[in-house]
Amino acid sequence: MTTIGLSDVLQNDLIEWYSSHKQTVREVLTKMDRESSGSLRYSNIEWRFESQIASRSLRDQLKPSIILRLELSDGTDHKKYVTLECDVCNLFHIHDVLEEALCESRSQHLLKIVRHIK
């Protein structure tokens, strides 16, 4: 807890509060997990690369774009499709953010929290 900058008094108060409400916290987190299990999850992706080489006014113009079609499912036969169009810079940014989220999901801190919830 020292990494988030809490003083010793606040740490002790937080530990005491959690100890006295541990069962309630676990019930709420379990309920939230059950409710979110019906949410949409990534299932498939299709992509297409398009490029505009030039236009009438600008002959040496190159505008690449990527079209992504995400297939999301809720665990049943119901599927939802989301279409995104982005340029190369935004695609790299999306990649970096998703990679960072994946690394965080594998962190020891998160694994300890998940272990204590169950």
Buried (B, 14 or more C-beta within 10 A) or exposed (E): EEEEEEEEEEEEEEEEEEEEEEEEEEEEBEEEEEEEEEEBEEEEEEEEEEEEEEEEEEEEEEEEBBEBEBBBBBEEEEEEEEEBEBEEEEBEEBEEEEEEEEEEEEEEEEEEEEEEEE
